[in-house]
Amino acid sequence: MKVLYIFAIFLLLSISNLHGQKPATPPKPVEPLRLGEIAEGKFVSKRLGITLLIPEDYTIISGAEAELLADAGADMLKQGSASAKQIDEAIGRTLRLLVIAEWPVGTPRNAALEVVAAKQEPGVTATMSLLANVSLLKGSHFVLKRNLGTVKIGTNSFVAAELEGTFGESIIKQRIYSIIHRGHGISIFVVYSTDQQLADMEKVMATIRLT
């Protein structure tokens, strides 16, 4: 069986956090989400049976901006990478469900969370899906720091890993949480700089429900 890679835009989100200033009020999304909807602070994807509560002061990355960031992030990952073809293939099959950040794109030392999915063949496990994603990133600028094993998020068990990448003087920390649900590999990518940011994102993840 073939495990399909998933591509997330977290890289460019984190890189862009190195510049810019934090606006007093985060902007509202300008486009509807393609694979779900947001109402009263809750993201709902009926197609994949996912709900997630969004803190009211977080920034929601709109569809057009998310696509642009994905393309630019892919170009950055390809530099010095042997995985360029796999990256392109992953972009083509990835379903981008939700991208949120503590502050607008461009804010220094931001933290972001992205939920993505890709259809997987029968027999593919969450661990296999996670390994494929880690392998894709290890082919670029990232190194695997820790295998986190099984992590309970809400009422569901994900498998997770922690990676770290160095870009110039900046260190990008990220975690990937994966699960198989409704025939799809669902992955949550979290980018952060501090332990407090990770703790804040874990509170957001704790609201995830899969049905």
C-alpha positions as CSV (number, residue, x, y, z in Angstrom):
1,M,0.0,0.0,0.0
2,K,1.1,3.6,-0.6
3,V,1.1,6.2,2.2
4,L,0.2,9.6,0.9
5,Y,2.1,12.6,2.1
6,I,0.4,15.7,3.5
7,F,1.7,19.2,3.1
8,A,1.1,22.0,5.5
9,I,1.9,25.7,5.2
10,F,3.2,26.1,8.8
11,L,6.7,26.7,7.6
12,L,6.1,30.0,5.9
13,L,3.8,31.1,8.7
14,S,6.6,30.6,11.1
15,I,9.2,32.2,8.9
16,S,7.1,35.2,8.3
17,N,6.7,35.7,12.0
18,L,10.2,37.1,12.1
19,H,9.1,40.5,10.9
20,G,6.3,42.9,11.3
21,Q,4.3,44.3,14.2
22,K,1.3,43.0,16.1
23,P,-1.9,44.9,15.2
24,A,-4.2,45.9,18.1
25,T,-7.1,43.9,16.6
26,P,-6.6,40.7,14.5
27,P,-8.3,41.0,11.0
28,K,-11.3,38.9,10.2
29,P,-11.2,36.2,7.5
30,V,-12.1,37.6,4.0
31,E,-13.1,34.3,2.4
32,P,-15.2,31.3,3.4
33,L,-13.5,28.0,4.1
34,R,-13.8,25.4,1.4
35,L,-14.1,22.3,3.5
36,G,-15.9,23.6,6.6
37,E,-17.4,26.6,8.2
38,I,-16.9,28.8,11.2
39,A,-19.8,30.0,13.3
40,E,-19.9,31.3,16.9
41,G,-16.2,30.5,17.4
42,K,-16.4,26.9,16.3
43,F,-14.9,25.3,13.2
44,V,-17.0,22.5,11.7
45,S,-16.2,20.1,8.8
46,K,-19.2,17.9,8.3
47,R,-17.4,16.1,5.5
48,L,-14.7,14.8,7.8
49,G,-16.6,14.9,11.1
50,I,-14.3,17.4,12.8
51,T,-15.1,20.3,15.2
52,L,-12.7,22.6,16.9
53,L,-13.3,25.7,19.1
54,I,-11.3,28.8,18.1
55,P,-10.3,31.4,20.7
56,E,-12.0,34.7,19.7
57,D,-8.7,36.6,19.6
58,Y,-6.9,34.2,17.2
59,T,-6.4,35.0,13.6
60,I,-8.0,32.8,10.9
61,I,-6.0,32.6,7.8
62,S,-8.3,33.0,4.8
63,G,-8.4,30.7,1.7
64,A,-6.4,32.9,-0.8
65,E,-3.7,33.8,1.8
66,A,-3.4,30.1,2.8
67,E,-2.9,29.0,-0.8
68,L,-0.3,31.7,-1.4
69,L,1.6,30.8,1.8
70,A,1.5,27.1,0.8
71,D,3.1,27.8,-2.5
72,A,5.8,30.0,-1.0
73,G,6.4,27.5,1.8
74,A,6.8,24.7,-0.7
75,D,9.5,26.7,-2.6
76,M,11.4,27.3,0.7
77,L,11.2,23.6,1.6
78,K,12.5,22.5,-1.9
79,Q,15.7,24.5,-1.5
80,G,18.4,21.9,-1.0
81,S,15.9,19.2,-0.7
82,A,15.7,15.8,-2.5
83,S,12.0,15.7,-1.9
84,A,10.8,18.4,-4.4
85,K,8.6,15.9,-6.4
86,Q,7.0,14.5,-3.2
87,I,6.4,18.1,-2.0
88,D,4.5,19.0,-5.2
89,E,2.5,15.7,-5.0
90,A,1.6,16.4,-1.4
91,I,0.3,19.9,-2.2
92,G,-1.9,18.5,-4.9
93,R,-3.6,16.0,-2.6
94,T,-3.8,17.9,0.7
95,L,-7.2,19.1,1.9
96,R,-6.5,22.3,3.9
97,L,-9.2,22.4,6.6
98,L,-8.2,25.2,9.0
99,V,-5.2,27.5,9.7
100,I,-5.2,29.7,12.8
101,A,-2.5,31.8,14.5
102,E,-2.1,33.6,17.8
103,W,-1.5,36.8,15.8
104,P,-1.7,37.9,12.2
105,V,0.9,36.7,9.7
106,G,4.0,38.8,10.1
107,T,4.0,39.1,13.8
108,P,7.3,38.2,15.4
109,R,7.6,34.8,17.2
110,N,4.0,33.9,16.3
111,A,2.4,30.5,17.0
112,A,0.1,28.7,14.5
113,L,-2.0,25.6,14.2
114,E,-3.1,24.0,10.9
115,V,-5.4,21.1,10.4
116,V,-5.0,19.2,7.1
117,A,-6.1,15.9,5.6
118,A,-5.4,13.5,2.7
119,K,-7.3,10.5,1.6
120,Q,-5.4,7.3,2.5
121,E,-5.6,3.7,1.2
122,P,-7.1,1.0,3.4
123,G,-4.6,-0.4,5.8
124,V,-2.6,2.8,6.3
125,T,-2.2,3.5,10.0
126,A,-1.7,6.8,11.8
127,T,1.9,5.9,12.5
128,M,2.5,5.3,8.8
129,S,1.0,8.7,7.9
130,L,3.0,10.5,10.6
131,L,6.2,8.8,9.4
132,A,5.5,9.9,5.8
133,N,5.1,13.5,6.9
134,V,8.2,13.4,9.1
135,S,10.3,11.9,6.3
136,L,9.1,14.6,3.9
137,L,10.3,17.3,6.3
138,K,13.6,15.6,7.1
139,G,14.4,15.8,3.5
140,S,14.6,19.6,3.8
141,H,15.7,21.7,6.8
142,F,14.2,19.8,9.7
143,V,15.5,17.2,12.1
144,L,13.4,14.8,14.3
145,K,13.9,15.7,17.9
146,R,11.5,13.3,19.6
147,N,9.0,10.6,18.9
148,L,6.1,11.5,21.2
149,G,4.2,8.2,20.7
150,T,0.5,8.1,21.4
151,V,-1.0,11.4,22.6
152,K,-4.5,11.8,23.9
153,I,-6.3,14.8,22.4
154,G,-9.8,15.2,23.6
155,T,-11.3,11.7,23.4
156,N,-9.1,10.6,20.5
157,S,-5.6,9.0,20.4
158,F,-3.1,10.6,18.0
159,V,0.5,9.7,17.3
160,A,2.9,12.6,17.4
161,A,6.5,13.7,16.8
162,E,8.5,16.9,17.5
163,L,10.8,18.4,14.9
164,E,13.1,21.4,14.8
165,G,14.5,23.4,11.9
166,T,17.1,26.2,11.7
167,F,16.7,29.0,9.3
168,G,19.5,31.6,9.6
169,E,19.4,32.7,13.2
170,S,15.9,31.4,13.8
171,I,14.9,28.0,15.3
172,I,11.5,26.7,14.2
173,K,9.8,24.3,16.6
174,Q,6.9,22.2,15.4
175,R,4.8,19.2,16.4
176,I,2.8,16.9,14.1
177,Y,-0.2,15.0,15.5
178,S,-1.7,12.3,13.2
179,I,-4.8,10.1,13.2
180,I,-6.8,8.1,10.6
181,H,-10.4,9.2,10.5
182,R,-13.1,8.5,7.9
183,G,-10.5,7.1,5.5
184,H,-8.3,10.2,5.7
185,G,-5.0,10.9,7.4
186,I,-5.8,13.9,9.6
187,S,-2.8,15.8,10.8
188,I,-2.4,18.8,13.1
189,F,0.7,20.9,12.6
190,V,1.7,23.2,15.5
191,V,4.4,25.8,15.2
192,Y,5.6,27.6,18.3
193,S,8.6,29.4,19.8
194,T,8.0,29.1,23.6
195,D,6.6,26.5,26.0
196,Q,3.8,28.8,26.8
197,Q,2.7,29.0,23.2
198,L,2.7,25.2,23.0
199,A,0.6,25.1,26.1
200,D,-1.9,27.6,24.6
201,M,-2.1,25.5,21.4
202,E,-2.6,22.3,23.4
203,K,-5.7,24.0,25.0
204,V,-7.1,24.7,21.6
205,M,-6.4,21.1,20.4
206,A,-8.2,19.8,23.5
207,T,-11.4,21.0,22.1
208,I,-11.1,18.9,18.9
209,R,-13.9,16.3,18.5
210,L,-14.0,13.6,15.8
211,T,-17.3,12.0,14.9
